[in-house]
């Protein structure tokens, strides 16, 4: 099976991880395993100071979780080092890893793709080409990795409710205005800006970066205990008839293919 993450090192202390899982960068069991291995490296490598996550596909950063993956297999995955399900484990460990993680978002990051971006320390987005969203409620499901717990401190209660319950798409510029991302930059400037930022951090003392980040984490990161109940609720909700019917409708219309449904999922998920 082809690797989904291409890891390169543009400069000492600086890693770049590029997602590539055609046709649209769905998140599946293999994605979780590769990310877990990468996070283990970030936790133990004394030289890495900053990592940038980007996509080889200009239309999809990380589309969402693969809804055709057997839910029983997903639910049965053994716990990670935190004791949580591996997807929750990856996100929690990434958020607390002793490196600075940057999501450079070009294309769509919805559902679990949005959850991954929210677990990164920093999100920079293409003003023209980035689209973020939590579409799950529109198909009758509760978001499984509890992005609500990460969105609340970032955007405030009202906007978190709008994002999650409204289940619509948020283009890069609007996501910046809400605080969903740090900055939305002109697409032609995104790569240069992110690379310059990462190189800047890679030149700083690692111990100082780690200590300063840890103090921010203490007052901003949710406790791990808030995440497992949301995943349990997700598995219950997607098993209900309404969710099954909504997903079947979307799959018939082109969900998980390079289609108008995936390009404009916020509208199609709501049946508009």
N, C-alpha and C positions, 0 to 999 in steps of 0.2 A: 504494500500500500504506500502510495506517495506521501511524503511528508507535507503537512499543511503549513508549517512555519519555516520560513527561510531566515536563518540568523546570520547577521553580518556584524562586523565591528568597524565602523567608519573611523574611529579614533580610540586611543587608549581610554578605558573607562566608560565607553559609549557603545551600547548594543542597539541594533535595529532588528525588529522581528516583523516580517512581512507575511501576512495571511494570504494563502492561495488554496482554495478548496472549490474548484469549479463545480457547477456552473455559477453559483451566486454566493459563495462563502457562507454556506450553512454551518452552524455549530453542531457537531455530532460527538459520539463517544470518543472518537480518535482525537478530535480537537481538544477535549477535556484532558485526555492523557498527555498530549504534547504540551499543553499549557502547564499542567502539573509538574512535568519534568523541567520545564523552563523556570517555573517559580522556584523549584528546589535549587536550581543553579543560582538564581538571583539571591537566594537566602544564604548561600555558602561561598559564593565567589567574592573574595575580598577586593577585587579590582574593579568590579562593575559599579558604576555610580548612577547611570541613567540608561533607561531603555525606552525606545520609541516603537510603538506598535502602529503599523500602517497596512494597507492592503494593495495587492497587485492588481485588483479590479477597481477601476475608477467609479463604478456604479454601486459597488457593495463593499463596505468596510467589513461588517459581519451581519449578514441578513437577519438571522434569528435562529432559534434551535430547529433542528430537523424534526418536523412533526411526524414523519413517517418512521422514525426510529422507534423500535418496540419500547413502550413506556415501562414495561416490566423489566427490561434489561437496564434501562436508565435508572429506575428506582433501586435495582439490585446491586448497583455498583458499590464496591466496598468503600468505607469512609476514608477520607484523607487524613493527614497528620493532625488536623484540628478535631477530628472525630466527627466532622460533618460530611454530608454527601460530597463527592469530589467536585461538583460544580460550585457549590457554596464554599468549599474548602479552597479552591483555586482563587476565587474572588477575594475571600477574606485574607488569605496569605499574601496575595499580590498587593492589596491595600496597605499591608503592614510590612512589606518587604523592605530591607535596608538599602533600597535604591529608589530613585525617582522614576515613576512610570508615566509615560506620556502617550495618550491616544491621539494620533494624527488622523482625523476623520475626513475622508473623502468618500462620498457614496452613502449608502444606507446602513444605519446601525439601529436595528429595532429589536424589541423583545430581549432575548439573551444577549444580542449584540450591544444593545443599549446598557444592559446590566454590566457587561464587561467594561465598556467605556466608563461607566460610573465608578467602577472599582479602581480604575487608574487614578493616579494622583492629579493629573492635569489632562484636560481635553482641549485641543485646538482643532478647529473645524474649517472646512472650505465654506465660505459664505454662499457660494453658488451651488455646490454639489453635495454638501453634507445634508443628510436627513436623519433625524433621530426620532424615536418614538417607542412607546410601550403599547402595542396594539392588542394585548391579550384580552382585556375586558370586552372588547368589541366582538370577540368570538366566544365569549362565555367562560374565560379562564382567568384565574388570579395570577399575576406575575410571580414566578416561582422563586426567584432569588431575592425577593423583597427589595426591589429598587426603590420602593417608597421610603425605606429607611435611609437611603443615600440621597434621594431627591429632596426630602424635607429640609435638611440643613442647607442644601445648596440653593433651592429656589423658593422656599417658604411653603407653608401648608396649603394655601389656596392654589398655588401653581402646581404643586405636587399632585393635588387632587385633580386638577385640570388635565395634567399630562397623563396620569394613570387611568382615571375614569373616562376621560374624553377619548383616550386611545387613538389620537390622531397623529399625523406627521408634524414634526417641528423642523423646518428648514434651518440651516446653519445660522443665519442672521437672527432669527427669532429665538433659537436656542441660546444664543449669546445674551440676548436681552433678558431672558428669563434666568440666566445663571446655570443652565443645563450644561453649557460648555464655557471654558474660560474666555476664549476669543474666537470670533469668526473672521477669517482673513480672506482677502481675494484669492481665488483658487490658484492663480499664477504665482502668488507669493507664499503659499502655505508651506511647501517643502523647504524652501530656503529659510523661512522663519523658524520652523521646527528644528531643522538641522543646526542653525546658529544657536538656538536656545539650548539644545542638548550638548553641543560642544562647549558652551559656556559653563554648564553644570559639570561636565566631565573634567574641567580644569580646576574644580574646587576640591578641597580636602574632604575625603569620603566620611571620615568620622564626624566632622562638623555637619555635613548634610544629613547623616543618619540621626544624629542627636536632635537637630532642629526639627526634622520631620516627625520624630517620635513625640515631641511636645505638641505639635499640631494634631497628631493622631489622638492624643489623650483627650482632647476636647471636641473632636469632630467625628470620629469613627463610631458607628453603632457597635454595641456589644454583639458577639457572635450568636448569642442566644436568640436574637430576633429573627434569624434567618431560617432555621429548620421548620418552624411552624408554617411559614409562607410556602415552602416547597411542598409540604404535606397538603396544604390547601390547593396548590396548583394541581397535584395529582388527582385530588378528589374532583376538582372543578372540570378538568378536561375529560373526565369519565362521564360527565352528565350528558344527557341526550342533546341539549341545546348546543353544547360545545362541539360534540361529534358532528352534528348537522352543519354547523357553521364551517368547521374545518373541511368537511366533505365538499361543501359548496365552493370553497376557495380552491381546493385542490383540483376540482373539475374545471375551474376557470383559469388555472395556471399557476397556483401557488407552488413555490419551490422550483419554478423554472424561470428562465429569463423572459419575463412576460410583463404585460401592462399591469397585472395584479401586483407583482412584486415591486414594480417601479412606483406604483401609486397605492400602496397597501393601506394607508390610513383611510382612504376613501372606500376601497373595495371591501375591507374588513367590516365596515359598517353597513355594507350593502347599498351604498349610495350610487 
